[in-house]
């Protein structure tokens, strides 16, 4: 896994995560992923778009069409 980058769970990510959980009532793991994407200005590439479709602040790409 030499190409992997580990992103820190910063206080900013935590704050965004809390806001997302309050606003959308999403599961904690999904909120952490979405908050990290927002904080680091990233696109989420996933096969499970339904987990993030309600979160309007994130950009998603279907892994099968990427």
Secondary structure, DSSP 8 states (H G I E B T S, - for coil): -TT-------HHHHHHHHHHHHHH---HHHHHHHHHHHHTT-EEEES-GGGTTT-TTSEEEETTT-
